[in-house]
Amino acid sequence: MKAIYPSTALKTRQREMKALADEQIVYITENGHGAYAFMSEAVLDRYVADAVEEALYEARMHEALAQSRADFEAGRSYDSLEGLLSAVEKKRASRG
């Protein structure tokens, strides 16, 4: 569950907010509306690392799908598992 506090809690509940910020993002409101996010550097680093990993995964998936489309359009597709396995064996044999 999200930790949401009014801006006045920065003064009145500082210890509690710091403890939470060591584990997750603490959202700060002003006049009932979202205004700020408070977190430790470790939490920020974790969120950034997760975002980078997700972006890299999406880029790899995009590249794999583009390569699959190109292979299909070039006629590099197989009607059966046996046909695929045969092509893989031929490719392995030609490498060495």
C-alpha positions as CSV (number, residue, x, y, z in Angstrom):
1,M,0.0,0.0,0.0
2,K,1.3,3.5,-0.9
3,A,2.5,5.6,2.0
4,I,0.8,9.0,1.6
5,Y,1.3,11.9,4.1
6,P,0.4,15.5,4.2
7,S,3.4,18.0,3.9
8,T,2.9,18.8,7.6
9,A,4.1,15.3,8.5
10,L,7.6,16.2,7.3
11,K,7.8,18.2,10.6
12,T,5.5,16.2,12.9
13,R,6.2,12.6,11.9
14,Q,9.8,12.8,10.5
15,R,11.1,9.6,12.1
16,E,8.2,7.5,10.8
17,M,8.5,9.0,7.3
18,K,12.3,8.4,7.2
19,A,11.8,4.7,8.2
20,L,9.2,4.2,5.5
21,A,11.4,6.1,2.9
22,D,14.2,3.6,3.6
23,E,11.8,0.9,2.2
24,Q,9.5,2.6,-0.3
25,I,8.5,5.9,-1.9
26,V,6.6,8.1,0.5
27,Y,4.1,10.4,-1.3
28,I,3.7,13.9,0.1
29,T,0.5,15.9,-0.5
30,E,-0.3,19.6,-0.3
31,N,-3.9,20.7,0.1
32,G,-5.0,17.2,-0.6
33,H,-3.2,16.9,-3.9
34,G,-0.1,14.9,-4.8
35,A,3.0,17.2,-4.7
36,Y,6.2,15.3,-3.9
37,A,7.9,11.9,-3.6
38,F,10.3,11.2,-0.7
39,M,12.6,8.2,-0.6
40,S,16.1,7.1,0.4
41,E,18.9,6.9,-2.2
42,A,18.8,3.1,-2.0
43,V,15.1,3.1,-2.9
44,L,15.7,5.5,-5.8
45,D,18.6,3.4,-7.1
46,R,16.4,0.3,-7.0
47,Y,13.6,2.0,-8.9
48,V,16.0,3.4,-11.5
49,A,17.7,-0.1,-11.9
50,D,14.3,-1.7,-12.3
51,A,13.3,0.9,-14.9
52,V,16.5,0.4,-16.8
53,E,16.1,-3.4,-16.8
54,E,12.5,-3.2,-18.0
55,A,13.6,-0.8,-20.8
56,L,16.4,-3.1,-21.9
57,Y,14.0,-6.1,-21.8
58,E,11.5,-4.2,-24.0
59,A,14.2,-3.3,-26.4
60,R,15.4,-6.9,-26.6
61,M,11.8,-8.1,-27.2
62,H,11.3,-5.4,-29.9
63,E,14.5,-6.5,-31.7
64,A,13.5,-10.2,-31.5
65,L,10.1,-9.5,-32.9
66,A,11.6,-7.4,-35.7
67,Q,14.0,-10.2,-36.5
68,S,11.2,-12.8,-36.5
69,R,9.2,-10.7,-38.9
70,A,12.2,-10.3,-41.2
71,D,12.9,-14.0,-41.1
72,F,9.2,-14.8,-41.9
73,E,9.1,-12.3,-44.8
74,A,12.4,-13.7,-46.2
75,G,10.9,-17.2,-46.1
76,R,12.9,-18.4,-43.2
77,S,10.1,-20.3,-41.5
78,Y,9.3,-24.0,-40.8
79,D,6.2,-26.0,-41.1
80,S,7.1,-28.4,-38.3
81,L,9.3,-28.9,-35.3
82,E,11.2,-31.5,-37.2
83,G,11.9,-29.0,-40.0
84,L,13.2,-26.5,-37.5
85,L,15.4,-29.1,-35.7
86,S,16.8,-30.2,-39.0
87,A,17.7,-26.6,-39.9
88,V,19.4,-26.1,-36.6
89,E,21.4,-29.3,-37.0
90,K,22.5,-28.2,-40.5
91,K,23.6,-24.8,-39.2
92,R,25.5,-26.4,-36.3
93,A,27.2,-28.8,-38.7
94,S,28.3,-26.0,-41.0
95,R,29.9,-24.1,-38.2
96,G,32.5,-26.6,-37.4
